[in-house]
Amino acid sequence: MGEDTTFGKIIELIEEAQDTKSHAEKFIDHFARYYTPAVLLLGLIVWGITQDIRLAITILVLGCPGALVIGAPVSNVAGIGNGAKRGVLIKGGEIMNTFSKVDTLVFDKTGTLTKGQTELVEMKAMPGQQRGLAYTAAIEKESDHPLGRAILAYAEAHAIDYSHLKVTQTKVVKGKGIRAVVENQTVLVGNRNLLTEAGVQLNREQERKLAEMEEKGISTVLVAVDQQLALMLGIADTPRDGVKAALAALKTMGIKRMVMLTGDNVRTAQAISQQLGIDEVHAELLPEDKVGYVEKLKKAGHTVAFIGDGVNDSPSLASAHIGIAMGSGTDVAVETSDIVLMKSRFTELVHAYGLTKKTVKNMKENIVIAIATVAFLLIGLIFGYIYMASGMFVHEVSILVVILNGMRLLSYHTKHAA
């Protein structure tokens, strides 16, 4: 029963993540495949030459790579545990290694960079089209899109009666909007491309008004009834708290390129990107266009992380080297992703990036400590400075050192994510 709850699923994902081996752990497994037989062979050779069984056993004992075997897993588990404690679910050690190398971040806009708490803030109705808003609300009542929710909220707040309207022949046009028939009238609700493809033209005054809305950084929804523009709706969605500061912090930590991909219009997208300090923006994209751009970045040699929240983002989350989902996003996005920001805060993204870099560095430190200890013991044994008792003491101390070094990750935090 408990495993079916959200908390139970989170615990299960954390446990699975901690069982997933990192690049460093795979290296250790590969190293041990050759190192262990080599130590065994060395012990046999020493015994064969010297006939000193005590010396041969000492070589076998001191050559045991205890610290090496435990060093990377301790760092991996501590790093994942730290992330979980601070609202970042990292689904495995290999993801930790890959994210630490990311140099390019690609963002969805609505619900990712912005709060997804949309509000209809501006409306222009064309003459003789007073029923346009009721038609739009009737069509959008089955939609879970943030823009549709804003239209419904406005209609209900202003007592617009649309419950009696019969909607038929509804068709969702991917990345563009909805086409439907309401009261025997064909209604289009969506972006400029939807109306253009249907042959609906805007006059000069309508073009001017639309440009004014878009330059304010608000999303626009156009409504046409029987091939005539009926409504222009301006819907605002504010950026998430702390996004600009978080993006600036990520740049100081090693991110070289930030890109925003959105299905929204160009002017609105550019206004948001300038407000947040994003390097590059591509607008009016379909989901497959976003995937294509991610693939283009990968082919150019970039290590790419995509951050999104919706069903339409899932292909891009899967395509990128690292997919990062907002915890408030859809179940599909969360399942597809490699990292989940549980509270949907950009400070969690900063912490995750810093944590992965610190964890990978910590693993490397533990590997160096372990190998240096084994080399010191074997050299000391050869020159007569190390014996069984002293060697065992140094060996056990080295294991304790790598454990304590790994546990330092439990208290890690960045000043930007505090």
Secondary structure as UniProt FT lines:
FT   HELIX           2..4
FT   HELIX           6..19
FT   HELIX           23..50
FT   HELIX           53..62
FT   HELIX           66..85
FT   TURN            86..87
FT   STRAND          88..90
FT   HELIX           93..99
FT   TURN            100..101
FT   STRAND          104..108
FT   HELIX           109..113
FT   STRAND          119..125
FT   TURN            127..128
FT   TURN            130..131
FT   HELIX           132..140
FT   TURN            141..142
FT   HELIX           146..157
FT   TURN            158..159
FT   TURN            163..164
FT   STRAND          167..173
FT   TURN            174..176
FT   STRAND          177..182
FT   TURN            183..184
FT   STRAND          185..190
FT   HELIX           192..197
FT   TURN            198..199
FT   HELIX           204..215
FT   TURN            216..217
FT   STRAND          219..225
FT   TURN            226..227
FT   STRAND          228..236
FT   TURN            241..242
FT   HELIX           243..252
FT   TURN            253..254
FT   STRAND          257..261
FT   HELIX           266..276
FT   STRAND          280..282
FT   HELIX           287..299
FT   TURN            300..301
FT   STRAND          304..308
FT   HELIX           311..313
FT   HELIX           314..319
FT   STRAND          322..326
FT   TURN            327..328
FT   HELIX           331..336
FT   STRAND          339..341
FT   TURN            342..343
FT   HELIX           346..382
FT   TURN            383..384
FT   HELIX           388..407
FT   HELIX           408..411
FT   TURN            415..416
//
